[in-house]
Amino acid sequence: MLISRLSADSWLWTARLADPATGHVANDRPIRAARWEGAGLALVGVYELDAEPGTLLVTTRAGMSSQGAGLWGGGHVVHRLGADGSLPAIPTHVAADELDPAGAEARLHRRLAHAAGLSLDVVRMRMREGHGYEAGTVVEWGGYWAIIERATARQVWARAPAYDEMTEAGLPVVRSDTPEAQAAAARIWGR
């Protein structure tokens, strides 16, 4: 039995993966405080947890749930239960990958595409004249790969490749500036 203490303005929940595609980790079942200690602003809930160290838990503000990913559901933190009852916060994507290891690479692909400023849908972008992009090509774009669907003198329609397109082409799901990605690009396109 592990003992954890949380401020009275927080609730403790078990964790679940609410959306495997995006990696949204949400609360599942509430864990009730065994007792309350202190008074006023120093009031804390004492939780007697019958869980193994390393278990993923979620805290929310009291009165709130984290079921959705929007404004009303985004106020939550994922924690890993420590052997001493501590609850250190961990990044949501790490928790999602632990809860669903099979979908980890697809979620990494999505994160890398978004970090490069790309959408998985075709997006029109204004460019300087003479940009050099050509329709129907795959190019490096901000540290990841982009498919140029259409190009004019001052505009480019681009998107991130779908995860299935990446795996079919033999591109590793890593930043495009890594040696592994450069070697795959040289093998596929002769670059």
C-alpha positions in Angstrom: 0.0 0.0 0.0 1.5 3.4 -1.1 0.5 6.7 0.5 0.2 9.8 -1.7 -0.8 13.3 -0.6 -2.5 15.8 -2.8 -3.8 19.3 -2.3 -7.6 19.4 -1.7 -8.0 21.3 -4.9 -7.0 18.2 -6.9 -8.7 15.0 -7.7 -6.9 11.7 -8.4 -7.9 9.2 -11.2 -6.7 6.1 -12.9 -5.4 6.8 -16.5 -6.7 5.6 -19.8 -5.9 6.4 -23.4 -9.0 8.3 -24.7 -7.8 8.8 -28.3 -5.2 6.5 -29.7 -4.7 8.6 -32.8 -3.8 11.8 -31.0 -2.5 10.3 -27.7 -5.0 12.1 -25.5 -4.7 10.5 -22.0 -7.7 11.1 -19.8 -9.0 10.2 -16.5 -10.8 6.9 -16.0 -12.0 5.9 -12.6 -11.8 8.2 -9.6 -9.7 7.3 -6.6 -11.1 8.6 -3.4 -9.0 10.1 -0.6 -8.9 7.8 2.5 -8.9 10.9 4.8 -8.2 14.6 4.9 -5.4 16.3 6.9 -4.8 19.9 7.7 -7.3 22.8 7.5 -8.1 25.7 5.2 -5.7 26.2 2.4 -3.4 23.6 3.9 -6.0 20.8 3.5 -4.6 17.7 1.8 -6.2 14.5 0.7 -4.3 11.3 1.8 -4.7 8.6 -0.8 -4.0 4.9 0.1 -3.1 3.4 -3.2 -3.2 -0.3 -3.8 -1.1 0.0 -7.0 2.3 -0.9 -8.2 5.0 1.8 -8.4 5.1 3.0 -12.0 1.3 3.0 -12.4 0.0 5.9 -14.5 -2.4 8.2 -12.7 -4.2 11.5 -13.6 -4.8 14.5 -11.5 -7.5 17.2 -12.4 -8.6 20.3 -10.7 -11.3 19.5 -8.2 -14.7 19.5 -9.9 -13.3 19.0 -13.4 -12.8 16.0 -15.6 -10.2 15.4 -18.4 -12.4 13.2 -20.6 -12.2 15.7 -23.5 -9.2 17.4 -25.1 -10.8 20.8 -25.4 -11.1 23.7 -23.0 -13.2 21.8 -20.4 -11.1 18.7 -20.5 -7.5 19.9 -20.9 -6.8 20.8 -17.3 -5.2 17.5 -16.2 -1.7 16.2 -15.5 -0.4 12.6 -16.0 1.7 11.2 -13.2 3.8 8.1 -12.6 3.3 6.6 -9.1 6.7 6.5 -7.3 7.8 3.8 -4.9 7.6 6.3 -2.1 4.1 7.4 -3.1 5.3 10.5 -4.9 3.5 11.6 -8.1 6.0 13.1 -10.5 4.4 14.5 -13.7 5.3 12.9 -17.0 4.7 14.1 -20.6 1.4 13.0 -22.1 3.0 11.5 -25.1 5.1 9.2 -22.9 2.0 8.1 -21.0 0.2 7.4 -24.3 3.0 5.3 -25.6 3.0 3.2 -22.4 -0.7 2.7 -22.6 -0.7 1.9 -26.3 2.8 0.8 -27.4 1.4 -0.4 -30.8 0.4 3.1 -31.8 3.5 4.9 -30.6 5.2 5.3 -34.0 2.0 6.6 -35.7 1.7 9.2 -32.9 5.4 10.1 -33.2 4.7 10.7 -36.9 1.8 13.0 -36.1 3.9 15.0 -33.5 6.8 15.4 -36.0 4.5 16.6 -38.7 2.9 19.2 -36.4 6.3 20.3 -35.1 7.4 21.0 -38.7 4.3 23.2 -39.2 2.6 20.6 -41.4 -1.0 19.3 -41.4 -2.0 15.9 -42.5 -4.4 17.7 -44.8 -3.4 19.7 -47.9 -2.7 23.3 -46.9 -2.1 26.3 -49.2 1.0 28.4 -48.2 2.2 31.6 -49.7 5.8 31.6 -50.8 8.3 34.0 -52.3 8.6 33.9 -56.1 11.2 31.4 -57.2 10.7 29.1 -54.2 11.7 26.0 -56.3 9.1 23.6 -55.1 7.6 21.3 -57.7 4.2 19.5 -57.6 4.4 15.8 -56.9 7.6 15.8 -55.0 8.6 14.9 -51.4 10.9 17.5 -49.8 12.4 18.2 -46.4 10.2 20.8 -44.6 11.2 22.2 -41.2 12.7 18.9 -40.0 10.2 16.5 -41.5 8.9 15.4 -44.9 6.3 17.2 -46.9 4.4 16.2 -50.1 4.0 19.1 -52.5 0.6 18.5 -54.1 0.6 21.6 -56.2 2.9 24.6 -56.8 2.5 27.9 -58.5 4.9 30.9 -58.7 3.8 32.2 -55.3 1.9 29.4 -53.6 2.5 25.8 -52.5 -0.1 23.2 -51.5 1.6 20.8 -49.1 0.9 18.2 -46.5 2.7 15.8 -44.3 2.7 12.3 -45.7 0.3 9.9 -44.1 1.8 7.3 -41.7 1.0 4.5 -44.2 2.7 6.5 -47.0 5.8 6.8 -44.8 6.0 3.1 -44.1 5.2 2.1 -47.7 8.0 4.3 -49.0 10.4 3.0 -46.4 11.0 6.3 -44.7 11.8 6.0 -41.0 9.5 8.0 -38.7 12.3 10.3 -37.4 13.3 13.9 -38.1 14.4 14.4 -41.7 17.8 15.8 -40.7 18.9 12.6 -39.0 21.5 10.3 -40.6 18.9 7.5 -40.7 16.4 9.7 -42.6 19.1 11.0 -45.0 20.2 7.5 -45.8 16.6 6.4 -46.5 16.0 9.4 -48.7 19.2 8.7 -50.7 18.1 5.0 -51.1 14.6 6.0 -52.2 15.2 9.2 -54.3 18.9 9.1 -54.9 19.5 12.3 -52.9 
